[in-house]
Amino acid sequence: MKKIEKRAFFCLLLAGLLALGLGVFSFRLFTRGSQWVSFPANRHLYADGGLNRGRVLDRNGQILAQTAEEARRYHDSRAVRLGTMHAVGDSQGRVGSGVQTRFAGKLAGYNPISGVNGGGQDLTLTLDAQLCAAAYNALDGRRGTVGVYNYKTGEILCMVSSPSFDPQNPPEIRDDDPAYEGVYVNRLLGAAVVPGSIFKAVTTAAAIDAVPDLFQRSFRCDGQIEIGGAQISCVQPHGDLTIGQAFTQSCNCVYGQLAVEIGAKEMEKRCKELGLTESLSLNGIETAKGSFVFDDQDPGALAWSGVGQGQDLVNPCSMMVFMGAAANGGQAAQPQLLLSAATESGWKTRWYRTKSAGRMMSRETADQLAQMMRDNVVNNYGEGALAGLELCAKSGTAENGSGAPHAWFAGFLRNEEYPLAFIVLVENGGSGSKTAGAVAKKVLAAAAGR
C-alpha cells in the first residue's frame, strides 16, 4: 500500500511538473514566439543574409523597404535611404535598433495560432521619409543626429543619424575607417554626449522651483569666477544680469553659481524627474541613459555640471522629450516609432495610441522656461523662415576633449498646427547656434512646408 502511495505521489508530481512546463512554454510561445521565429537561422524568413518578408512604410505610404524579385529593396531616393537607414535598418541586421531587426517577427506576420503565413505584414512608421531626407542633407556629411517629434501625440517624424550608408548598396566598412565611425549606432537613441549649454534649460527648471527670488534677483558676471577651486569662465564679462538675460547670454558664471545654490541632491532629483537618467522605450527599443555627477563636496565640479560640462552626458532623444514637456505644460507624450501594422489583405493588427511620458515639471515651471526659450530666440538667434511658428530654443557648444566642440540646438515650436519638439547634434561642429541652429531651422522649415 505504501509503495502504491509513493508511486501515485511521484506520478502526480511528474504530472504537475509537466503541466507547469507546458504552462511556461505556452506563455513564452505567446510572448516570445515572434522572437523565436525571426531568429536569423530561420531560412523560411531569411535569404541572402536578409529578411525576405513584409514591408516598411513611412506615414505617407512611401515604401521604405520591401522584398521584390527575391531581394530586399529600399526607397527609390538615395537621400531617403540614407536618412531612414538607422530607423528602418539594413538587410544584414548590423543596425540593431532598426525595425527590420527589432520587429522582424511582426514583419514576418507571425501569430502564435497559425504561425507564419503569406508574405508578411506592413509596418507603417511615424516617420516622414522626405523630412528625414531633408535632415540628412542638412547635416551635410557631418557626424550627428536630428530628431523631431510631435510632443502632443508622441509620433517621431524625423530620426536621422550620421554617418549612414546606403542599405541598397552597402559598402565594405572597415573598423578603422574614420568616414564610418559609429555608423551602426543610432545616435538619437543610442548615444550619450556631453550637452554643453542646452543643459542650462535643466538648471533653469531646477532653479525656478528651488530659488524663490530667482526672477527678482540681479546676478553679476565679471567674465570668470572661482568656485571650489575651479575657474568658471565666460567668453566675455556680461556685467549685471537678470536670470532671463543670463539664459540668453548663456552665462557660465551665473549658472555655475546657481547649480551650487540649488545643491547636488536637488539637481540629481530634477534630472531624474525630467527623465534624463533613465532609458526611454520606443515600442520596446531602449534609449541610452544620461549620466550626471553632482557632488556637494566638490562645488567646482557641481558648478561645471550645472553649466552642462564636467561629467554630464545626455541622450539626444531624452533631451528632445524634455523639450516637449517644456512646450506642453510640463507633460509630453511618449515618443513612438510604429504607427500601425496590417496584413497583406489590409487587415489592421495594430493601431496607434498616444501614451504620456508622465509629468516632468509643473505647468508654471514649464511655462516660465518656455517663455525664456522664446525670448532667447527673439533676442538672440532670430527666426528666419520660421517667423510666426513661435520657435523656442537653446543652443549648446560643448567642449569634449576631442577636437572642436559639439554643436547642439534644442527646442520646440509653440504652435497648435505644428506642435514639434526637436534636437540637433553636430559632433565637433563648433558653434551650437550657428552650426546646429542652421540645421534645425532647415529641418523645421521643411516640416512646416516652408
C-alpha positions as MATLAB code, in Angstrom:
seq = 'MKKIEKRAFFCLLLAGLLALGLGVFSFRLFTRGSQWVSFPANRHLYADGGLNRGRVLDRNGQILAQTAEEARRYHDSRAVRLGTMHAVGDSQGRVGSGVQTRFAGKLAGYNPISGVNGGGQDLTLTLDAQLCAAAYNALDGRRGTVGVYNYKTGEILCMVSSPSFDPQNPPEIRDDDPAYEGVYVNRLLGAAVVPGSIFKAVTTAAAIDAVPDLFQRSFRCDGQIEIGGAQISCVQPHGDLTIGQAFTQSCNCVYGQLAVEIGAKEMEKRCKELGLTESLSLNGIETAKGSFVFDDQDPGALAWSGVGQGQDLVNPCSMMVFMGAAANGGQAAQPQLLLSAATESGWKTRWYRTKSAGRMMSRETADQLAQMMRDNVVNNYGEGALAGLELCAKSGTAENGSGAPHAWFAGFLRNEEYPLAFIVLVENGGSGSKTAGAVAKKVLAAAAGR';
ca = [
       0.000    0.000    0.000;
       2.792    2.406    0.884;
       4.565    1.628   -2.410;
       1.379    2.441   -4.319;
       1.018    5.721   -2.421;
       4.641    6.685   -3.179;
       4.242    5.823   -6.844;
       0.990    7.786   -7.017;
       2.706   10.752   -5.362;
       5.590   10.703   -7.863;
       3.147   10.331  -10.759;
       1.203   13.348   -9.523;
       4.472   15.270   -9.052;
       5.601   14.461  -12.595;
       2.175   15.398  -13.952;
       2.345   18.692  -12.064;
       5.818   19.436  -13.416;
       4.629   18.574  -16.920;
       1.642   20.912  -16.559;
       3.900   23.651  -15.187;
       6.361   23.189  -18.040;
       3.536   23.247  -20.578;
       2.197   26.437  -18.995;
       5.599   28.135  -19.092;
       6.128   27.046  -22.705;
       2.669   28.294  -23.734;
       3.263   31.629  -22.021;
       6.625   32.038  -23.734;
       5.139   30.962  -27.057;
       2.640   33.814  -26.881;
       5.072   36.409  -25.507;
       8.312   35.430  -27.276;
       7.189   33.412  -30.270;
       7.826   36.270  -32.685;
      11.428   36.478  -31.451;
      11.921   32.740  -31.886;
      10.516   32.634  -35.388;
      12.506   35.687  -36.505;
      15.862   34.226  -35.496;
      18.237   34.745  -38.475;
      18.829   30.978  -38.828;
      15.198   30.543  -39.925;
      15.661   30.019  -43.672;
      11.907   30.477  -44.290;
      12.254   34.170  -43.385;
      15.820   34.968  -44.380;
      17.558   34.672  -47.724;
      20.904   36.008  -48.936;
      21.650   37.260  -45.449;
      18.486   39.362  -45.055;
      14.819   39.287  -44.092;
      12.668   38.482  -47.118;
       9.160   39.241  -45.848;
       6.981   42.223  -45.013;
       7.105   45.881  -45.977;
       8.159   49.007  -44.065;
       6.349   52.232  -44.979;
       6.522   55.840  -43.838;
       3.484   57.728  -42.513;
       2.545   58.838  -46.050;
       2.623   55.333  -47.516;
       6.037   55.588  -49.154;
       7.726   52.180  -49.219;
      10.976   52.248  -47.270;
      11.744   48.514  -47.517;
      10.165   45.528  -49.253;
      11.051   42.247  -50.910;
      10.918   42.336  -54.701;
      12.478   39.997  -57.264;
      13.678   37.780  -54.396;
      15.781   40.579  -52.886;
      15.281   43.266  -50.260;
      14.698   46.639  -51.899;
      14.590   50.102  -50.417;
      13.181   53.526  -51.309;
      13.943   54.868  -54.788;
      15.620   58.003  -53.380;
      19.166   57.566  -52.113;
      18.718   60.532  -49.749;
      15.678   58.827  -48.192;
      17.551   55.537  -47.892;
      20.446   57.243  -46.105;
      18.164   59.358  -43.926;
      15.960   56.488  -42.765;
      18.559   53.718  -42.593;
      19.028   53.764  -38.812;
      15.266   53.624  -38.235;
      14.471   51.044  -40.925;
      17.675   49.018  -40.535;
      19.745   47.132  -43.063;
      19.231   43.680  -44.554;
      22.129   42.163  -42.607;
      20.858   43.408  -39.231;
      24.042   45.308  -38.376;
      21.989   48.268  -37.136;
      20.496   46.700  -34.038;
      17.880   49.402  -33.448;
      16.367   49.150  -36.956;
      12.790   47.916  -37.205;
      13.799   45.148  -39.635;
      15.845   43.666  -36.798;
      13.759   44.606  -33.764;
      10.371   43.815  -35.319;
      11.295   41.010  -37.688;
       8.589   38.803  -36.192;
       5.919   41.423  -36.836;
       7.157   41.912  -40.404;
       7.056   38.157  -40.920;
       3.363   38.165  -39.985;
       3.793   35.664  -37.157;
       0.981   34.873  -34.749;
       1.032   32.113  -32.110;
      -2.040   30.337  -33.527;
      -1.266   29.961  -37.219;
       2.472   30.690  -37.219;
       3.875   32.440  -40.301;
       1.595   32.747  -43.310;
       1.571   34.728  -46.546;
       4.083   37.421  -47.404;
       4.245   39.080  -44.003;
       2.869   42.335  -42.636;
       3.150   46.011  -43.492;
       4.672   48.091  -40.702;
       3.885   51.788  -41.066;
       6.266   54.066  -39.202;
       5.527   57.513  -37.798;
       8.438   58.875  -39.867;
       8.125   61.316  -42.743;
      10.588   59.980  -45.328;
      11.083   63.312  -47.084;
      11.680   65.128  -43.797;
      14.328   62.554  -42.895;
      15.979   63.113  -46.281;
      15.947   66.885  -45.707;
      17.550   66.403  -42.277;
      20.239   64.107  -43.654;
      21.052   66.627  -46.368;
      21.153   69.448  -43.811;
      23.785   67.564  -41.790;
      25.837   67.610  -44.996;
      28.010   64.603  -44.203;
      28.847   65.654  -40.628;
      28.510   63.212  -37.739;
      25.473   63.831  -35.598;
      21.748   63.349  -35.262;
      18.442   65.117  -35.868;
      15.204   64.258  -34.094;
      11.749   65.821  -34.469;
       8.612   64.578  -32.760;
       5.057   65.695  -32.047;
       5.021   66.415  -28.325;
       1.224   66.048  -28.149;
       0.891   62.665  -29.907;
       4.399   61.197  -29.490;
       4.885   60.471  -33.219;
       8.546   60.673  -34.270;
       8.586   62.424  -37.639;
      12.348   62.557  -38.109;
      15.030   60.185  -36.826;
      18.329   60.700  -38.611;
      21.817   59.601  -37.613;
      25.044   60.317  -39.472;
      27.239   58.780  -40.764;
      24.903   56.443  -42.585;
      25.209   54.078  -45.527;
      23.013   53.041  -48.405;
      21.257   49.752  -47.488;
      20.510   49.205  -51.173;
      24.227   49.164  -51.975;
      26.032   48.576  -48.656;
      29.755   49.390  -48.787;
      32.597   47.383  -47.320;
      33.128   49.095  -43.967;
      36.434   48.638  -42.165;
      36.562   49.002  -38.404;
      39.221   51.717  -38.648;
      37.565   53.766  -41.391;
      37.005   57.292  -39.954;
      34.314   58.016  -42.563;
      32.094   55.383  -40.919;
      32.958   55.953  -37.260;
      29.963   54.794  -35.190;
      27.923   54.099  -38.339;
      25.935   51.258  -36.772;
      24.833   53.408  -33.803;
      21.560   55.287  -34.000;
      22.824   58.439  -32.320;
      19.344   59.709  -31.468;
      18.643   56.605  -29.375;
      21.962   55.006  -28.528;
      24.333   57.895  -27.804;
      25.091   59.787  -24.584;
      27.007   63.006  -25.260;
      28.245   65.989  -23.232;
      25.406   68.553  -23.611;
      27.051   71.914  -23.099;
      24.720   74.871  -22.616;
      21.478   73.140  -23.648;
      21.724   71.693  -20.117;
      21.158   75.206  -18.758;
      17.485   74.621  -19.539;
      17.589   71.816  -16.950;
      19.380   74.001  -14.383;
      16.824   76.749  -15.083;
      13.908   74.380  -14.435;
      15.512   73.361  -11.124;
      16.221   76.991  -10.177;
      12.641   78.115  -10.867;
      11.458   75.726   -8.146;
      14.426   75.958   -5.757;
      15.269   79.688   -5.759;
      12.255   81.736   -4.563;
      13.515   85.151   -5.707;
      15.006   83.936   -8.997;
      13.170   86.429  -11.202;
      13.721   89.368   -8.852;
      17.424   88.785   -8.336;
      20.309   90.541  -10.097;
      23.390   88.479  -10.963;
      26.926   89.651  -11.705;
      29.338   88.288  -14.305;
      32.904   89.635  -14.500;
      33.951   87.046  -17.065;
      35.169   84.447  -14.592;
      34.630   83.283  -11.052;
      36.328   80.785   -8.766;
      34.032   78.165   -7.242;
      35.528   75.452   -5.049;
      38.957   75.976   -6.559;
      37.648   75.697  -10.155;
      37.731   78.611  -12.577;
      34.329   79.056  -14.211;
      34.677   81.383  -17.185;
      32.627   83.062  -19.915;
      33.754   84.239  -23.330;
      33.396   87.821  -22.077;
      32.128   89.697  -18.996;
      28.355   90.108  -19.060;
      28.017   92.614  -16.204;
      24.749   92.766  -14.246;
      22.111   90.293  -15.431;
      18.595   89.103  -14.718;
      18.104   85.338  -14.942;
      16.457   85.818  -18.328;
      19.471   87.730  -19.604;
      21.835   85.140  -18.114;
      19.930   82.437  -20.026;
      20.062   84.387  -23.294;
      23.762   85.216  -22.836;
      24.393   81.605  -21.729;
      26.418   82.882  -18.801;
      28.570   80.135  -17.267;
      29.390   82.208  -14.179;
      25.731   82.687  -13.245;
      24.737   79.092  -13.952;
      27.730   77.687  -12.082;
      26.705   79.649   -9.005;
      23.063   78.614   -9.420;
      23.938   74.911   -9.524;
      25.858   75.204   -6.247;
      22.995   77.151   -4.637;
      20.411   74.608   -5.806;
      22.559   71.781   -4.441;
      23.592   68.351   -5.636;
      20.566   66.450   -4.310;
      18.062   68.788   -5.936;
      19.936   68.758   -9.247;
      20.071   64.965   -9.198;
      16.376   64.772   -8.326;
      15.460   67.135  -11.140;
      17.444   65.184  -13.751;
      15.606   62.038  -12.713;
      12.188   63.736  -12.834;
      12.976   65.044  -16.305;
      13.808   61.529  -17.500;
      17.436   62.319  -18.275;
      18.931   59.499  -16.202;
      16.523   56.752  -17.295;
      16.012   54.891  -20.564;
      13.063   55.707  -22.776;
      11.296   52.866  -24.567;
      10.253   53.464  -28.166;
       7.992   50.492  -28.843;
      10.482   48.330  -26.961;
      13.649   49.957  -28.332;
      15.547   51.334  -25.346;
      17.491   54.582  -25.420;
      20.825   55.187  -23.697;
      20.742   56.684  -20.208;
      22.187   60.059  -19.380;
      24.857   60.381  -16.706;
      25.430   63.265  -14.301;
      27.726   63.557  -11.278;
      26.567   66.072   -8.685;
      28.653   66.388   -5.519;
      28.205   68.978   -2.761;
      31.703   68.101   -1.541;
      33.159   69.383   -4.812;
      31.461   72.734   -5.573;
      33.705   73.352   -8.594;
      32.616   70.108  -10.288;
      28.991   70.796   -9.334;
      29.241   74.249  -10.923;
      30.571   72.837  -14.189;
      27.834   70.174  -14.169;
      25.194   72.906  -13.862;
      26.706   74.563  -16.924;
      26.463   71.319  -18.918;
      30.128   70.383  -18.887;
      32.176   68.272  -16.472;
      30.940   64.690  -16.463;
      27.494   65.463  -17.868;
      26.216   63.112  -20.602;
      22.766   63.343  -22.159;
      20.856   61.167  -24.604;
      19.528   63.269  -27.521;
      16.095   61.623  -27.559;
      15.616   62.160  -23.817;
      16.537   65.833  -24.199;
      14.040   66.135  -27.062;
      11.264   64.752  -24.852;
      12.210   67.197  -22.075;
      11.830   69.981  -24.641;
       8.388   68.601  -25.479;
       7.415   68.742  -21.809;
       8.519   72.381  -21.584;
       6.327   73.136  -24.598;
       3.311   71.205  -23.328;
       2.797   72.454  -19.796;
       5.237   70.037  -18.178;
       3.862   66.816  -19.620;
       4.922   65.411  -23.002;
       3.808   62.380  -24.981;
       5.911   59.219  -25.012;
       7.849   59.045  -28.310;
       6.823   56.181  -30.601;
       8.018   54.864  -33.955;
       5.297   52.382  -35.002;
       2.138   53.942  -36.410;
       0.299   50.772  -37.448;
       0.626   47.201  -38.675;
      -1.552   45.411  -41.224;
      -1.728   42.098  -43.057;
      -1.303   41.743  -46.830;
      -5.063   41.994  -47.231;
      -5.158   45.279  -45.310;
      -6.480   43.888  -42.018;
      -5.046   46.048  -39.243;
      -3.324   44.213  -36.415;
      -2.002   47.279  -34.578;
      -3.333   50.790  -34.016;
      -1.595   53.892  -32.730;
      -2.407   55.096  -29.241;
      -0.890   58.197  -27.626;
       0.928   57.483  -24.367;
       2.040   60.002  -21.779;
       5.677   60.261  -20.740;
       4.442   61.428  -17.334;
       4.568   64.801  -15.642;
       8.122   66.134  -15.599;
       7.528   69.564  -14.073;
       4.689   71.816  -13.003;
       2.798   73.802  -15.612;
       4.045   77.057  -14.085;
       7.687   75.953  -14.307;
       7.228   74.707  -17.884;
       5.537   77.930  -18.981;
       8.257   80.106  -17.434;
      11.021   78.038  -19.036;
       9.218   78.084  -22.395;
       8.942   81.863  -22.297;
      12.659   82.202  -21.514;
      13.448   79.992  -24.505;
      11.126   82.079  -26.661;
      12.831   85.300  -25.516;
      16.163   83.671  -26.299;
      15.143   83.213  -29.926;
      13.657   86.707  -30.285;
      16.583   88.491  -28.606;
      19.451   86.272  -29.702;
      19.078   83.734  -32.517;
      16.363   85.175  -34.730;
      13.670   83.135  -36.516;
      14.356   83.493  -40.244;
      11.913   81.411  -42.284;
      10.224   80.180  -39.081;
       8.588   83.536  -38.248;
       5.083   83.001  -36.917;
       5.751   79.463  -35.650;
       6.832   80.560  -32.128;
      10.289   78.975  -32.174;
      11.686   78.456  -28.648;
      15.256   77.190  -28.357;
      18.572   76.885  -26.538;
      21.933   76.253  -28.166;
      24.937   74.445  -26.738;
      28.622   74.480  -27.593;
      30.032   71.529  -25.676;
      33.742   71.107  -25.014;
      34.521   67.398  -25.274;
      38.295   66.890  -25.278;
      38.376   65.569  -28.837;
      38.625   68.365  -31.351;
      36.156   71.174  -31.935;
      33.167   71.499  -29.552;
      29.966   69.595  -30.216;
      27.208   71.834  -31.566;
      23.693   71.444  -30.113;
      20.359   73.116  -30.767;
      17.266   72.033  -28.815;
      13.757   73.380  -28.509;
      10.240   73.359  -29.902;
       7.618   75.194  -31.909;
       4.927   76.613  -29.648;
       2.349   76.233  -32.374;
      -1.014   74.430  -32.467;
      -0.625   73.354  -36.102;
       2.979   72.181  -35.689;
       3.476   71.026  -32.071;
       7.028   69.832  -32.686;
       9.975   69.379  -30.340;
      13.421   68.861  -31.820;
      17.057   68.095  -31.099;
      20.087   68.610  -33.323;
      23.627   67.461  -32.565;
      26.563   68.062  -34.891;
      29.624   66.371  -33.439;
      32.693   68.650  -33.411;
      30.538   71.201  -35.223;
      31.704   74.258  -33.294;
      29.080   76.919  -32.537;
      25.753   75.491  -31.422;
      23.657   78.453  -32.562;
      25.359   78.779  -35.945;
      26.004   75.155  -36.931;
      23.286   73.112  -35.221;
      20.858   76.057  -35.290;
      21.154   76.296  -39.077;
      20.397   72.570  -39.425;
      17.396   72.832  -37.098;
      15.898   75.770  -38.966;
      16.183   73.974  -42.322;
      14.514   70.842  -40.932;
      11.736   72.713  -39.145;
      11.053   74.785  -42.247;
      10.681   71.535  -44.216;
       8.371   70.121  -41.531;
       6.170   73.212  -41.753;
       6.178   73.189  -45.565;
       8.209   76.379  -45.903;
];
